Amino acid sequence: MTGLKASLCLAVTVTLSPSASARIMSYNVLEGGGPHTSPKMCATLLMAGTPFQIETICNEDPASSAARYYASLGVTPYVDPARPGDIRRPESTYKLNMITVKPGSFKMGSPRSELERDASEGPVHKVSINYYFEVGKYEVTFEQWDTCVAGGGCEGYEPKDAGWGRGDRPVINVSWNDTQNYIKWLNGVTGQRYRLLSEAEWEYVARAGQASPFYTGKSITTKQANFNGQYTYGGSPKGPYRRKTVAVGSFAPNALGLHDIHGNVWEWTADCWSPNHKGAPANGAARSDGDCSRRVMKGGSWVNLPYQIRSAKRFHYTPDYRYDDYGFRIARTLSK
């Protein structure tokens, strides 16, 4: 949020919207409670009973595991007072930012009636996810990747940006194997267990409760996502073909708060490729019984036609292949 800035004790700073009408109800500094909490490190503010994140400069030991953890992500922690051992980062506004996803069920795949669907998207089947997990609000960016390289990770690989710029654009030219190197580094510096989404988890968060081809409904426009707008779907109007990625968060998020789930870059998932959904796990797990010489990708990219960025659309490639529209998003299972 931007606007009025107020300083509180212990050098904790919070930024409030000028239009915020809620009253600050209480304030406390959490001490201990988990592997990445420490005195003067985490703070909780309640506005009308709702906790939200604040920036803090309370940390007194920049070399501590907690400091290195949050510095690597560029975010400030929010610890649920009811479950202090489980670090949560509900919606925040920049960098890695993770969104907490609740358990639920949905219908995965596309019906035969869906426009321009293909056989690999069936049969439609019910998936029930009985655990909380968190997912990146944005696709992993060049800034985050470059932080990994600067920190001695990612095997020193510096992907080219095609001349479009780095910073908050999604990292491109990364293979499935490259994503594993990034995750290995991230887990090493954080002590957490980040990973790729499974295909089922990806489709669950992409749909955000919608059974339609897109979370936007039966059609999608270039005002809602980055794809080849010279083609249409479901009666949508034509739009620009940008011919490159755009900064993450350039479009409105879906109902879960996730940005760029359709278009911008293809997102690698954990699954091995199978020609259809027959025999697919019904619990949200990644599929490991298929052809693991190819990995599933979801979401489509800046170069694709609108039918290729549908929630049910599936793509696959070898895990060592890099291209200028291949990227990824990270996830983490939360403690039950």
N, C-alpha and C positions, 0 to 999 in steps of 0.2 A: 504494500500500500504506500501511497505517497501523501505528503501533506504535513500536518502538525507533528513536530518531533518533541517528545518529552523525555527527560532524563530521570531515572529513579536511582535509588541507592545501589551501592555495589557496582557502579558503572554500567548498569543495564540500561539499554536504550530501546525505546519502542516507538515505532512510527504509526500514527493514527490517521485515518482519513478525516479530512475536515468535516465531512458530513456524518461522521460516526456519532450516533446518538446514545449508544450503549455506555453504561457507566462501568469503570473499572471496579470490580467487586472485591478482588483479593489478589495478593501477590506473594509468591514464595520462591525461595531458591532451594532446589532439590540437592540434597547431599547424599552421595552414594546411590545404591539401588541397582546397579548394573555395571557391566564391564566398561561402559563408555559414559558414565556419569561421575562427576567429581564435584567437590565443593566449589561454589561460584562458577559453575560451568553451565548449568541448565536453569532455565527460569520458566515459570508458567504464569500467565496472566489470565484472569477470567473476566470476560466482558459479558455481562448478563448471563453468567454461568457457562459460557462457551470458551474453551481454551484455544489459544492460537499462538503461533510462534513469534518470537521477538529476536532481534539481533542482540548479541551480548559480547562484551569485551572483558568479561569477568575472569576468563581463564588465566591463571597465573603461571601455568607450566606449558609453554608451547611445544615442549618435547614429549608431553604425556601422550598415552595412547588415545585418550579422548580428543585431545587437540589435533593430533594427526588424522584421526578419523574424520572429524568434521571439516578440517581444512582440506582434506582430499575431495570432499563432496561439495564444498562451498555452501553448506547450509548450517543452520543452527538447530540443535535437537529439540524435539518435543517429547517428553516422557509422560506417558499416561500415568497419573498418580495412582490409579487403581491397579496398574500392572507395571510398576516401576522398572522391572527387569527387561521390559520389552520396548525398545526404542521405536517410536512411531514418528513419521514425518508426514502428517496430513498435508493438505495443500499448502505449498509455499510458492514463492514467486520467481525463482531463478535457479539456474544451474541444474544439478542432478534431480532435485525435487522428486520425492516419491509420493504416490497416492495410495492410500490403504484401500484395499478391495475386500468387500465382505463376501462370505460364502453365498452360494446360490446355484440355481439350475438354469439351463437354457437349451435351445435346440440348435445343434451345430450342423453346418452344412447348408446347402441350398435346395429348395424344392425344384422339381422338374419344370415348374411354371416360371421360374425366375429367368428373366431376360438374359441371354448370352451366358448362361451357366454352362459348366462342362461336367462330364461324368465323374471326375475325380472329387467333386464336391458332395457326393452322396455316398451312402444313403444318409438322409437327415436322421440324427439320433440325439437322444437326451444325454447331457453331461451334467453331473452334479458335483460341485466343488464344495467340500465341507471344511475348508480352512481359510483363514485370513492370509492374504499375501499383499505385497506392495509392488507397484510397477512404476517405472519412470514416467513422469508427467510428459517428458519430452524424449525424443530420440537422443542417443548419446551424441554429443557435439565434438567438433574439432578441439575446442578448448579443453574438454575433459580428456580427450585422447592425448593431446599434447602434454597435459599434466602427467599422464601415465608415462610417456616417453621421457619427460624431464626427470621423473622420479625413478628412472632406471627400469621401467617395465615395458610391456608390449614388444619385447625383443628389439627395442630401438626402432621399430618400423614407423616411418613418417609418411602416411598416405598423402598423395597429391590431392589438391583441392580443385583441380581443373580450371584454376584461375578465377574461381567464383568467390574466394575468400574463406577464412577459417572461423575462428571465434565461435559464434552461436549458430553457425550452420551445422547441420548434421554431418558427422564424419562419414566419408564415402571411401570407396576403394578399399573396403575391408572384407575379408573372407570370414567364413564361419570359424576357421582356425584362429584368425586374428581376434575375433570376439572372445575366444577362450583365453587368449593371452591377456586381454584387457581385464577380464573377470578375475583371472588368477592374481594379477597385480592388485586390483581393487580389494579382493578378499584378504590379501596379505597385509595391506595397510590399514584395513578397517577391522579385521577380526570377524567380519560377517560372512554370510554365505550367499552372495549375489549370484545370479545365474541368468540365462535366457528364459523367456516365457516358453511354456509349451504351446503347441499350436492351439489346443483347446482353450488354455488361459488367454491367449492372444485374441481369439475370436470372442470369448466371453467379455473381455474388457472393451473390445472394438464395438461390439453391438450395443453395449451399455443398456440392455433391456429391449432393444429393437429387433424385430424379426425381419425387417426390410433389408434390401441390399446394402444400404449404407446407414450409419447412425443418423444421417440427415433425412432419411426416408427412402422413397422410391427413386430419387434422383439426387444428383450432387452437382454443384457448380464450382467454377474456379474462384469464386469468392469464399468458398468453404474448404478448398483443398488445392494442392499443387499437382496438377496432372496436365495432360495434353487436352486443352480445352477446345481444340478444333473439332473434336468429336463429342457426341452427346449420348445421353442415356436416359431412358424413361421420360422423354419429353423435355429434358433440360436445355437451356439456351447454350449456344457456343460461347467460348471465352478465350482468353489469351493462352498461348502455349509458351511458357516462360523459358523452356529449354535449359533449366538449371534448378538446383535446390534453392530454397529460401530459408531464412532464419527460422529455427524452431519456435513454435508459438505464434506464428504469423497469422493463424486462423483461429477462430473460436473453438474451444474444446468440446468434446462430447459430454454426455451427462455425468460421466465419472470424473471429468476434469482432465482428460488426456488430449493432448494436441497431436495433430499430424498423423493420426492413426490411419487415415486414408491418404495415399500419395506421399510426395516428397522423396522418401527412399524406401526401398524394400527392407523389411526387417527380418533378419535371421531368427529362427526359433530353434528349440532344442531337438525337435523331432527328426527321426529318420523318415525318408520318403516312402509312402505307400500309395498305390495307384488310386485308392478310394478310401472311404471311411469304414469299410467292413472290418469288424474286429477291433475297432479303435477303443482305447480305454474310455470308460464312462465316468471316470473320477477326476479328470483334468490333468492326468499325468502325461508326460511326453511319450510318444510312441517310439519304441526301440526295436520293434520286430520287423521293420521294413528294410529298405535299402539304405544302409548307413553310409554308403559312398556318395549319397546325395542328402542334403538337408532342406527342410521346408522353409519357405519364405512367405511372408504375408504383407498385405497392405498396399502393394503397388508403389509407383514412384512418379517423379516429375515427367518421365518420358512416356508413361502408359496412358492408354485410353481409359475412359471411365469404367467400362465393364471389368477392367483388370484391377481396379482398386476396391472392388466390393469386399465386404467382410468375409464372405465365404471363399473367395478366390484363393487358389493355392498355386505356388510356384516352387521350383526346386533347382538346386545347382550343387556342384561338387564343393566340398568344404574348403578347398584351397583357392577358389576362384574369387577374384576381386573385380569390381566394376564401379563405374561412377554413379550408380544409383543403388548400391548395396550398403546398408547400414544396420543398426540394431537398437534395441531398447532393453533395459535390464529389469530384473524382478528379484524378489526375495520372499521366501515363505516366512510368515510371522509365527511366533510361538503360540501354541494352542492354549 
